[in-house]
């Protein structure tokens, strides 16, 4: 990855022009990573856009320009696996349930749509906490500070949100 370190430093400090240049520089690498990681070619452009959003929001948290490549690979891999990760995190109890085979057979794009619908069905406070944790990858402590609630309340709300997602996915019937 060829990266202009001055642009990276300026983007980290909040310079909007530098940030736009950085995003333009990273787009081809992110697309290449997504083509390798995503099992469905139809998901590549969505992953590229979402990865760019993550970079835009979180570039200030990257330790150095040298660490950026590995960080991007991790982001892209997680975005490509998001439907599976969400099912794994929210439906661990399915291991012994007959319905688990339904998730294994379902195409990733269908799983993604089901998960989007499940998220949309959540009340706003629960949807926000799931997105902060699983999408923006914030820690429990960061989420608690962001929302102005205790760590215990954060954990409880996240647990309830995942239970609601699980209930939604299981109530969808055979897919």
DAMO-V136567 format. One record per pair of residues at least 24 apart in sequence whose ideal C-beta (glycine too) atoms are under 10 Angstrom apart, sorted by the first residue. I is the first residue (numbers start at 1). GAP is how many residues later the second one is. Records with the same first field share a line. If there is no record, write none. Layout:
# DAMO-V136567
I->GAP ; GAP
This chain:
# DAMO-V136567
1->24 ; 25 ; 27 ; 28 ; 29 ; 31 ; 32 ; 64 ; 65 ; 67 ; 68 ; 69 ; 71 ; 72
2->26 ; 27
3->26 ; 62 ; 63 ; 65 ; 66
4->61
5->59 ; 60 ; 61 ; 63
6->59
7->58
8->51 ; 54 ; 56 ; 57 ; 58 ; 60
9->55 ; 56
11->44 ; 45 ; 48 ; 49 ; 51 ; 54
12->47 ; 48 ; 49 ; 50 ; 51 ; 52 ; 53 ; 56
13->46 ; 47
14->45 ; 46
18->41
19->36 ; 37 ; 40 ; 41
20->36
22->30 ; 33 ; 34 ; 37 ; 43 ; 46
23->28 ; 29 ; 30 ; 32 ; 33 ; 36
24->28
26->25 ; 26 ; 29 ; 33 ; 42 ; 43 ; 46
27->24 ; 25 ; 28
29->39 ; 40 ; 43 ; 44 ; 47
30->24 ; 25 ; 42 ; 43 ; 45 ; 46 ; 49
31->45
32->44
33->36 ; 39 ; 40 ; 41 ; 42 ; 43 ; 44 ; 46 ; 47
34->38 ; 41 ; 42 ; 43 ; 45 ; 46
35->41 ; 45
36->37 ; 40 ; 41 ; 44
37->36 ; 39 ; 40 ; 41 ; 42 ; 43 ; 44
38->38 ; 39 ; 41 ; 42 ; 43 ; 70
39->41 ; 42 ; 45 ; 68 ; 69 ; 70
40->40 ; 43 ; 67 ; 68 ; 69 ; 72
42->65 ; 66 ; 67 ; 70
43->36 ; 37 ; 39 ; 40 ; 65 ; 66 ; 69
44->32 ; 36
46->33 ; 34 ; 36 ; 63 ; 66
47->28 ; 29 ; 30 ; 31 ; 32 ; 33 ; 35
48->28 ; 31
49->30
50->25 ; 26 ; 28 ; 29 ; 30 ; 32 ; 85
51->24 ; 25 ; 27 ; 28 ; 29
53->26 ; 82 ; 83
54->24 ; 25 ; 81 ; 82 ; 83
57->79
58->78 ; 79 ; 80
61->76
74->63
75->62
78->56 ; 57 ; 59
79->56
80->28
81->27
82->26 ; 29 ; 30 ; 33 ; 52 ; 53
83->24 ; 25 ; 26 ; 27 ; 28 ; 29 ; 30 ; 31 ; 32 ; 33
84->24 ; 27 ; 28 ; 31
85->30 ; 49
86->25 ; 26 ; 28 ; 29 ; 30 ; 32 ; 33 ; 44 ; 48 ; 49 ; 76 ; 79 ; 80 ; 83
87->24 ; 27 ; 28 ; 78 ; 79 ; 82
89->41 ; 44 ; 45 ; 69 ; 73 ; 76 ; 77
90->25 ; 28 ; 40 ; 44 ; 71 ; 72 ; 73 ; 74 ; 75 ; 76 ; 77 ; 78 ; 79 ; 80
91->71 ; 74 ; 75 ; 78 ; 79
92->70 ; 74
93->70 ; 73 ; 77
94->72 ; 75 ; 76
97->73
99->70 ; 71 ; 73 ; 74 ; 75 ; 76
101->73
102->67 ; 68 ; 70 ; 71 ; 72 ; 73
103->66 ; 67 ; 72
105->69 ; 70
106->69
107->68
110->65
111->58 ; 64
114->51 ; 54 ; 55 ; 58 ; 61
115->50 ; 53 ; 54
117->48 ; 51 ; 52 ; 55
118->43 ; 46 ; 47 ; 48 ; 49 ; 50 ; 51 ; 53 ; 54
119->42 ; 45 ; 46 ; 49
120->48
121->43 ; 44 ; 46 ; 47
122->38 ; 39 ; 40 ; 42 ; 43 ; 46
123->37 ; 38 ; 41
125->24 ; 32 ; 35 ; 36
126->31 ; 32 ; 34 ; 35 ; 36 ; 37 ; 38 ; 39
127->34 ; 37 ; 38
128->29 ; 33
129->24 ; 25 ; 26 ; 27 ; 28 ; 29 ; 30 ; 31 ; 32 ; 33
130->27 ; 28 ; 31 ; 32 ; 34 ; 35
131->30
132->26
133->24 ; 25 ; 28 ; 29
134->24 ; 27 ; 28 ; 31
